[in-house]
Amino acid sequence: MTTIVRHPQVRHDRRRPAGPPDAHSGLTCDGSPLQLRPARAEDRQAIEALFERMSPRSLRQRFLTASMVSAREYVADLDDPGRTLDAALVVWRGEVVAVGSTHRVSQTAAEVALAIDDAHQRHGLGTLVLGDLVARARARGLLELVALTLASNDPMLRVFDHMGLPMRVDSADGTCAVTLQLDEQAGPARPAAGRASLTDGLALQPFLRPRSVAVVGAGVQRDGVGRQVVQRLQHSDFAGRVYVVNPSGEVVGRTASFRAVADLPEAVDLAVIAVPGDAVTTAVREATAAGSRAVAVLGGGPSADPDTVRGEDLRASCRAAGARFLGPDIIGLVNTDPRVRLDASFLHPSPAPGPVCVVADSWALTTAIVARLGMSGTGVSTVVNLGGARGEISAVDALSFAAADPRTSLAVVCVGDEGELAAYRPRERPGSRGVLPVLLLTTTGSATDPSDEEDPGLAAGVVRVGSLTELVDTADLLAKAGHPAGRRVAVLGNASGSGRLALQAVTRHGLLPADLSQHADRRLSTVLPPGASVGPAVDATSAATIDHLRKALMAVAEDPGVDAVVAQITALPHLQACEIGHLLDEVAQVNPSTSIVSAVQDTVCTGPQRVPTIPDPERAVAALAHALEVRVAGCRRGTTHPRAVPRR
């Protein structure tokens, strides 16, 4: 029986493609780092060890027999250029865990073979190795790759299918002959896209969802960084296990300490390093040798000295040990998920929970953003301080994690250069929530006009802002009110003249003064006190009571010609500030398709609020404009965003 799977054919450049680099890094599906490189003569013993570890079932699936004789013959052939075209290895923690090779069968075709360590199967290694071999085969000008496998070997058949290339499968006598088409008309292989979907956000799993944390260097001094982190973990009631490591072995807070990482009762997911700079390298190596999956090096002391801490050396050391590295010189990590409750930082004040992911390379900006979001009542879901020197974790890793986090509704990113997001490829989030909205502030400026909506350099959903104030204001508005459905903005206040300033800001920021319908005009003329004026800027006058304002706000918010309302309602002796705040929330709840923002400071109430308060009409309108850009940034690229509520 023959099954043919066809994929769309795409015309491509007919020049022979370049092969992949000799060695490059990758991730397993559980986020562990690995290296993919060509096999060398000195690898023979390590490859044989791989086959010796494999179960009889895996050997049979690879060689159609469980005998090691075939495996040894295969390894010998890898050294013979007359038999083998290319051979690629996956190395994890210094051990060969996967091997693949191609062997010419004609001028235009080669046989391809893959073998994966039993302990690493279903981790995406087959897709990684096959993608590398496909690229090398195309660089040689080959048109087909063929493979023979058992018909029952579904995982390997899926690996071939995941390449996204035209594939023919011929089945007979319990075996399958698989043929992959490689010519340019077949279109590109898609292993990178496939692996991206498998590893999205996994790089940060051990950092932001650790089951155990060890704080290395947590001393008894109250002002020490390590001690502060331990206290934060205790105060936040971290859901996992906390270990303290210091040479004294003394109790820190209410946690007993161990003298060395090697003395811990388990290999921890996250090791937080808070030691003097000259001890960082040793601490990192001890943590990875003890099996830590992730290492974060904090600053705040001598460890920030670039002469004593070399980030590249630490990163290479961690990668060789199969661990991820963040730092050096970071302020910490936060995940306010109630199932995690991780605060491994020395941020002040402690981050408040909320829906915003904060990613920044600067201590000062990380602290400022988190503090302002806390003061506005918005709060954060996760905080990732990348550090100026950069570890192995990037802003793209943090955004991938945030996009998969159901608690995160948007992200704010503050980095030196927008080029750091060049590799970001947003995907639709689960539950039809569209792509993740991202606000980007670059500290070195940008040569591109921030108002250019057709800029191809930014990914879907990413919008530039020009200042820290714009970043936080827009994040607060998006988190509470969502983006406006359109550009039409109405202004309503109770102080004469204030509305004109807001309308000028509306025009200045490229929005449109709303043209109220006749129905809304009639309703307003009947519900407002004498002397009130009606138009794009509704002046209810200082005589308006809370009942007047409720009816007027309802009339404006329900008007189909209004997308957003800037409310400038000032507290007066007969109007209490909190009363105004509750009124705005009430109207917003009834009218979810109209964005409402308060442009007066004294409408803030205790407790959660639906309506953001941005105490300046210029800032409030700027935030509306940026929030609208978020919607446009997604829609122009064929995506949608939260709060896409139809107009009535």
C-alpha positions in Angstrom: 0.0 0.0 0.0 1.3 3.4 -0.9 0.4 6.7 0.9 1.3 10.0 -0.6 1.3 13.2 1.5 1.5 16.4 -0.6 2.4 19.9 0.6 1.9 23.2 -1.2 4.7 23.8 -3.7 6.4 27.2 -3.5 8.8 28.6 -6.1 12.2 29.6 -4.6 15.6 30.9 -5.6 17.3 28.2 -7.7 20.8 29.0 -6.3 22.1 26.1 -4.2 21.4 26.9 -0.6 24.2 27.2 1.9 24.5 24.4 4.5 24.0 25.0 8.2 26.9 26.1 10.4 29.4 23.5 11.6 28.0 23.8 15.2 25.0 25.6 16.7 23.0 25.5 19.9 19.5 24.4 20.4 16.9 23.4 23.0 15.2 20.1 23.9 11.5 20.2 24.3 11.9 20.6 28.1 14.1 23.7 27.6 17.5 22.1 28.2 20.3 23.5 26.1 22.3 21.2 23.7 24.8 21.4 20.9 24.3 20.2 17.3 27.5 19.6 15.4 29.1 17.4 12.7 30.5 14.0 13.9 34.2 13.7 14.1 36.6 10.7 14.1 37.2 11.0 17.9 33.4 10.7 18.5 33.3 7.0 17.6 33.5 5.7 21.1 30.8 8.1 22.3 28.5 7.1 19.4 29.0 3.4 20.2 28.1 4.2 23.9 24.9 5.7 22.6 23.9 2.5 20.9 24.9 0.4 23.9 22.5 2.4 26.1 19.6 1.9 23.7 17.0 -0.7 24.4 16.5 -3.7 22.2 13.2 -2.1 21.0 15.0 1.1 19.9 17.8 -0.9 18.2 15.2 -2.9 16.3 13.4 0.3 15.2 16.7 1.8 14.0 18.4 -1.3 12.4 15.5 -3.7 12.0 17.4 -6.0 14.4 18.3 -5.8 18.1 21.9 -6.9 17.4 24.8 -4.6 18.2 26.6 -5.9 15.1 24.7 -3.6 12.8 25.2 -0.7 15.1 29.0 -1.2 15.2 29.1 -1.5 11.4 27.1 1.7 11.1 29.6 3.6 13.4 32.5 2.3 11.3 30.8 3.6 8.2 30.6 7.1 9.6 34.4 7.4 9.3 34.3 6.4 5.6 33.8 9.3 3.2 33.0 6.9 0.5 29.9 5.7 2.3 28.8 8.6 4.4 28.0 12.1 3.2 27.2 13.9 6.4 26.8 12.9 10.0 25.4 15.1 12.8 25.5 14.7 16.6 23.5 16.1 19.4 25.6 16.6 22.6 23.9 17.2 25.9 26.0 17.7 29.1 29.0 16.3 27.2 27.2 13.1 26.1 26.2 12.1 22.6 22.4 11.7 22.8 21.4 11.6 19.1 23.1 10.8 15.8 21.9 11.2 12.2 23.6 10.6 8.9 23.1 10.6 5.1 24.6 8.0 2.7 24.6 8.5 -1.1 22.5 6.0 -3.1 22.6 7.8 -6.4 23.7 11.1 -7.9 20.6 12.9 -6.6 19.5 10.9 -3.6 20.8 9.8 -0.2 19.6 7.5 2.5 19.0 9.2 5.9 19.2 7.4 9.3 18.5 8.7 12.8 19.0 7.3 16.3 18.0 8.9 19.6 18.9 8.0 23.1 15.9 6.3 24.9 16.0 8.9 27.7 15.8 11.8 25.2 13.2 10.5 22.8 10.1 12.6 22.2 12.1 15.7 23.1 12.3 17.0 19.5 15.9 15.8 18.8 14.9 13.9 15.8 13.4 17.0 14.2 16.5 19.0 15.1 18.9 16.5 13.5 16.8 15.8 10.4 16.5 19.5 9.7 20.2 19.9 9.9 20.7 16.9 7.5 18.1 18.2 5.1 20.0 21.6 4.9 23.3 19.8 4.2 21.7 17.5 1.6 20.3 20.5 -0.3 23.6 22.3 -0.1 25.1 19.2 -1.9 22.5 19.4 -4.6 20.5 16.3 -3.6 16.9 16.1 -4.6 15.7 13.2 -2.4 16.3 11.7 1.0 15.0 8.2 1.6 14.7 6.1 4.8 13.6 2.6 5.7 11.8 2.2 9.1 9.3 -0.1 10.7 5.7 0.6 10.0 5.0 0.6 13.7 7.6 3.3 14.3 5.1 6.2 14.5 7.4 8.6 16.3 9.9 8.5 13.5 7.3 8.8 10.8 6.0 11.9 12.5 9.6 13.3 12.5 9.7 13.0 8.7 6.2 14.5 8.4 7.2 17.5 10.6 9.7 18.6 8.0 6.8 20.0 5.9 8.3 18.6 2.7 6.4 16.5 0.1 6.7 13.0 1.4 5.9 9.6 -0.1 5.5 6.5 2.1 5.5 3.0 0.6 4.5 0.3 3.0 5.1 -3.4 2.6 5.8 -6.4 5.0 5.8 -4.3 8.1 8.3 -1.7 6.9 7.9 1.7 5.4 10.1 3.3 2.7 9.9 7.1 3.2 11.0 9.6 0.5 11.4 13.3 1.1 11.5 15.7 -1.9 14.3 18.3 -1.5 14.3 20.3 -4.8 13.5 24.0 -4.7 10.0 23.4 -6.1 9.2 21.5 -2.9 9.5 24.6 -0.8 11.5 25.1 2.4 11.6 22.6 5.2 10.0 23.9 8.4 11.9 22.3 11.2 12.7 25.6 12.8 9.0 26.6 13.0 8.1 23.2 14.3 10.7 23.4 17.0 9.8 26.9 17.9 6.3 25.8 18.7 7.7 23.0 20.9 10.1 25.2 22.8 8.2 28.4 23.2 8.8 29.8 26.7 10.6 26.6 27.8 13.9 28.4 28.3 12.4 30.3 31.2 10.5 27.4 32.8 13.2 26.5 35.4 13.6 30.3 36.1 10.0 31.3 36.5 8.3 28.0 37.5 11.0 26.2 39.5 10.0 23.4 41.9 13.0 24.2 44.0 15.4 27.2 44.6 18.8 27.4 46.2 20.1 30.8 47.2 23.9 30.5 47.2 25.6 33.1 49.3 22.7 34.0 51.6 24.5 35.2 54.7 23.3 36.3 58.1 23.8 40.1 57.3 20.4 41.8 57.1 21.4 44.0 54.2 22.9 41.2 52.1 21.4 40.6 48.7 21.2 36.8 49.3 19.4 37.2 52.6 16.9 39.7 51.0 16.1 37.1 48.4 15.6 34.4 51.0 13.3 36.7 52.9 11.3 37.5 49.7 10.9 33.8 48.9 9.6 33.2 52.5 7.4 36.3 52.5 5.8 35.4 49.1 5.2 31.8 50.4 7.0 30.3 47.4 5.2 27.1 46.4 8.4 25.1 46.0 11.3 24.2 48.2 13.9 26.8 49.3 17.4 25.9 50.2 20.1 28.3 51.6 23.8 27.7 50.9 26.5 29.5 52.8 29.8 28.4 54.3 28.8 29.1 57.9 25.9 26.7 57.8 23.9 29.1 60.0 20.1 29.5 59.9 18.9 32.4 57.7 15.5 33.6 58.6 13.6 30.4 59.3 15.6 28.3 56.9 18.5 26.1 57.8 21.5 26.4 55.5 23.9 24.0 53.8 27.6 24.6 53.5 27.8 23.6 49.8 25.4 23.1 46.9 26.7 19.5 46.7 25.2 18.9 50.2 21.6 19.7 49.1 19.2 16.7 49.2 18.2 17.2 45.5 19.3 18.9 42.3 17.5 22.2 42.3 15.7 23.7 39.3 17.0 27.2 40.0 20.3 28.3 41.7 20.3 32.0 42.6 24.0 33.2 43.0 24.6 36.1 45.4 28.3 35.9 46.2 31.2 38.3 45.8 32.5 38.6 42.2 35.7 36.5 42.7 33.5 33.6 43.9 30.9 33.7 41.2 32.6 31.3 38.7 33.2 28.7 41.4 29.6 29.0 42.7 28.1 28.6 39.2 30.3 25.5 38.4 29.3 23.9 41.7 25.6 24.6 41.1 25.7 23.1 37.6 27.8 20.1 38.8 25.1 19.4 41.4 22.5 19.3 38.6 20.9 22.8 38.7 18.8 23.4 35.5 19.0 27.2 35.7 21.5 29.6 37.2 20.8 33.3 37.9 23.6 35.6 39.0 22.4 38.6 41.0 24.2 42.0 41.2 24.0 44.5 44.0 27.6 44.0 45.2 31.1 42.9 44.1 29.6 40.4 41.7 28.8 43.3 39.4 32.5 43.9 38.7 33.2 43.1 35.0 36.8 42.3 35.8 35.9 39.5 38.1 32.8 38.1 36.4 32.8 37.2 32.7 29.3 36.5 31.4 30.4 34.7 28.3 32.6 32.3 30.3 29.7 31.6 32.8 27.3 31.0 29.9 29.6 28.6 28.2 30.2 26.7 31.5 26.4 26.4 32.1 25.7 25.3 28.5 28.4 22.6 28.8 26.6 21.3 31.9 23.2 21.4 30.3 21.9 24.4 32.3 20.5 27.8 31.4 22.2 31.0 32.5 20.8 34.5 33.3 23.0 37.4 34.3 25.4 38.4 35.6 24.3 41.5 37.6 20.5 41.1 37.6 18.0 42.3 40.1 16.0 39.1 40.1 13.0 37.1 38.9 9.3 37.3 39.8 6.3 35.1 39.0 3.1 36.1 40.9 1.1 33.1 39.7 -0.6 31.8 42.9 0.5 28.3 41.9 4.1 29.5 42.0 4.5 32.6 44.1 8.1 33.2 43.2 9.9 36.4 44.3 13.6 35.8 43.8 14.5 39.4 43.7 15.4 42.4 45.7 13.0 44.8 44.0 11.5 47.5 46.3 8.7 47.6 46.8 7.6 44.0 46.4 5.9 43.5 43.1 2.0 43.5 43.2 0.3 40.7 41.2 -1.4 41.6 37.9 -1.5 40.9 34.1 1.7 42.6 32.8 5.0 40.8 32.0 7.9 43.2 32.5 11.2 42.5 30.6 14.1 45.0 31.0 17.8 45.0 30.9 18.3 47.9 33.4 17.9 47.6 37.2 16.6 51.1 37.4 14.0 50.8 34.7 12.9 47.4 36.0 12.3 48.8 39.4 10.6 52.0 38.1 8.2 50.0 35.8 7.3 47.5 38.5 6.7 50.2 41.1 4.6 52.4 38.9 2.4 49.4 37.8 2.0 48.6 41.4 0.9 52.2 42.3 -1.6 52.2 39.4 -3.2 49.0 40.7 -2.3 47.1 37.6 0.6 44.9 38.9 2.7 42.3 37.2 2.5 38.6 36.2 6.2 38.0 35.7 9.4 40.1 35.9 12.6 39.2 34.0 15.6 41.4 34.5 18.0 40.5 31.7 21.0 42.4 33.0 23.2 44.7 30.9 25.8 42.1 30.2 23.2 39.6 28.9 23.2 35.9 29.8 21.7 33.2 27.7 18.1 34.3 28.2 16.8 37.0 25.8 13.8 39.2 25.6 12.4 36.9 23.0 12.5 34.0 25.4 10.6 36.1 28.0 8.0 37.1 25.4 7.5 33.5 24.4 6.9 32.5 28.0 4.5 35.4 28.5 2.5 34.5 25.4 1.9 31.0 26.7 1.0 32.3 30.2 -2.8 32.6 30.6 -2.4 35.2 33.4 -0.5 37.6 31.1 -2.5 39.9 28.9 0.4 42.2 27.7 4.1 42.7 28.0 6.3 45.7 28.3 9.9 45.5 27.1 12.6 48.0 27.8 16.0 47.2 26.1 18.8 49.0 24.5 18.0 48.2 20.9 14.9 47.0 19.2 17.1 44.6 17.2 16.9 42.4 20.3 13.4 41.5 19.2 14.4 40.6 15.6 13.9 36.9 16.2 10.5 37.3 17.9 7.8 35.4 16.0 4.5 36.0 17.8 1.8 33.2 17.6 -1.8 33.2 18.3 -2.4 32.5 22.0 -4.7 29.8 23.3 -8.4 30.7 23.6 -8.5 33.0 20.5 -6.8 35.8 22.5 -4.8 36.9 19.4 -1.1 37.6 19.7 0.5 39.0 22.8 0.4 42.9 22.8 3.9 44.2 23.4 4.9 47.8 24.3 8.6 48.4 23.4 10.8 51.2 24.8 14.4 51.4 23.5 16.9 53.3 25.6 19.2 54.0 22.6 16.5 55.5 20.4 15.4 54.3 17.0 16.0 55.5 13.5 12.5 54.6 12.5 9.6 57.0 13.0 7.5 55.5 15.9 4.3 56.6 14.2 5.0 54.5 11.1 2.3 51.9 11.2 3.6 50.0 8.2 7.1 49.6 9.7 8.1 46.0 8.7 10.8 45.8 11.4 8.4 45.1 14.3 6.6 41.8 14.8 2.8 41.6 15.1 1.4 43.3 18.2 4.6 45.2 19.0 4.3 49.0 19.4 7.0 51.5 20.2 6.5 54.1 22.9 8.7 57.1 23.4 9.1 57.3 27.2 8.8 55.5 30.4 5.7 57.4 31.3 4.0 56.5 28.0 5.0 52.8 28.6 3.4 52.6 32.0 0.3 54.7 31.1 -0.4 52.6 28.0 0.2 49.4 29.9 -2.2 50.5 32.6 -4.9 51.4 30.0 -4.5 48.2 28.1 -4.6 46.0 31.2 -7.8 47.7 32.5 -9.7 49.0 29.5 -8.2 47.1 26.6 -7.6 48.9 23.3 -10.2 51.3 21.8 -12.2 50.0 18.9 -11.4 53.0 16.8 -10.1 56.6 16.7 -13.3 58.5 17.8 -12.8 60.1 21.2 -15.3 62.0 23.3 -14.5 64.2 26.3 -16.7 64.7 29.3 -16.0 66.9 32.3 -17.4 69.2 34.9 -14.8 72.0 34.7 -15.2 74.6 32.0 -12.2 74.8 29.6 -10.6 71.5 30.5 -12.3 69.7 27.7 -10.7 72.0 25.1 -7.2 70.9 26.1 -8.2 67.2 25.8 -9.6 67.8 22.3 -6.4 69.5 21.2 -4.5 66.5 22.4 -6.9 64.2 20.5 -6.1 65.9 17.3 -2.4 66.1 18.0 -2.1 62.4 18.6 -3.9 61.4 15.3 -7.3 60.6 16.9 -10.7 62.1 16.0 -13.1 64.2 18.1 -16.3 62.1 18.2 -19.3 63.3 16.4 -22.2 62.5 18.8 -25.4 61.2 17.2 -28.6 63.2 17.4 -30.0 60.7 19.8 -27.1 61.2 22.2 -27.4 65.0 21.9 -31.1 64.8 22.8 -30.4 62.5 25.8 -27.7 64.9 27.1 -29.8 68.0 26.7 -32.5 66.3 29.0 -30.1 64.9 31.7 -27.6 67.7 32.2 -28.2 70.8 34.4 -28.8 74.2 32.8 -25.8 75.8 31.3 -24.2 72.6 30.2 -22.7 72.3 26.7 -22.9 69.3 24.4 -20.4 68.3 21.6 -17.2 66.3 21.3 -16.3 67.9 24.6 -19.3 67.7 27.0 -19.2 70.3 29.8 -21.5 69.1 32.5 -20.6 72.2 34.6 -19.8 72.2 38.3 -23.5 72.0 39.1 -23.7 68.4 37.9 -24.6 65.8 40.5 -23.5 62.2 40.5 -26.8 61.3 39.0 -26.4 63.9 36.2 -22.9 62.6 35.4 -24.1 58.9 35.4 -26.8 59.6 32.8 -24.5 61.8 30.7 -21.6 59.2 30.7 -24.1 56.5 29.8 -25.4 58.5 26.9 -21.9 59.2 25.5 -20.5 55.7 26.1 -23.5 54.0 24.4 -23.2 56.3 21.3 -22.2 54.1 18.4 -20.0 57.0 17.1 -17.8 56.9 20.2 -14.9 54.5 20.7 -13.3 56.1 23.8 -14.2 58.6 26.5 -11.7 60.8 28.3 -13.4 61.7 31.6 -12.3 64.9 33.4 -14.6 64.9 36.4 -13.2 66.8 39.2 -14.1 66.1 42.9 -16.2 68.9 44.5 -17.8 69.3 47.9 -20.9 67.5 46.6 -18.9 65.0 44.6 -16.5 62.7 46.5 -13.5 61.4 44.6 -14.2 57.8 45.3 -17.8 58.3 44.3 -16.6 59.4 40.9 -14.3 56.4 40.6 -17.1 54.0 41.3 -19.3 55.8 38.7 -16.6 55.4 36.0 -16.3 51.7 36.8 -20.0 51.2 36.7 -20.3 52.8 33.3 -17.3 50.9 31.9 -18.8 47.6 33.1 -22.1 48.3 31.3 -20.2 49.5 28.1 -17.3 47.1 27.5 -16.8 48.1 23.9 -16.1 51.8 24.8 -12.7 52.5 26.4 -12.9 55.0 29.3 -10.0 56.7 30.9 -10.0 59.2 33.8 -7.8 62.2 33.3 -8.1 63.5 36.9 -5.9 62.4 39.7 -8.5 62.4 42.5 -10.8 59.6 41.1 -8.6 56.9 42.5 -10.4 54.5 45.0 -9.1 51.7 47.1 -9.5 48.2 45.6 -9.4 47.1 41.9 -10.6 49.6 39.3 -11.8 48.9 35.8 -11.1 52.4 34.6 -7.4 53.6 34.4 -6.5 56.9 36.0 -3.9 58.9 34.1 -3.8 62.4 35.7 -3.2 64.5 32.7 -5.4 64.8 29.5 -2.3 64.9 27.3 -1.0 61.6 28.8 -4.4 60.0 28.8 -4.9 60.7 25.1 -1.3 59.6 24.2 -2.1 56.3 26.0 -5.3 55.9 24.0 -3.3 56.5 20.8 -0.7 53.9 21.7 -3.4 51.4 22.7 -5.1 51.9 19.3 -1.7 51.2 17.7 -1.6 47.9 19.5 -4.9 46.9 17.8 -3.8 48.2 14.4 -0.4 46.5 14.8 -2.1 43.1 15.1 -4.9 43.6 12.6 -2.7 44.8 9.8 -0.8 41.5 10.0 -3.9 39.3 10.1 -4.2 38.9 13.9 -6.6 39.9 16.5 -6.3 41.2 20.1 -8.3 40.9 23.3 -11.4 43.0 23.8 -12.5 42.9 20.2 -16.1 43.6 21.2 -18.5 44.4 18.4 -20.2 47.8 18.4 -23.8 47.8 19.2 
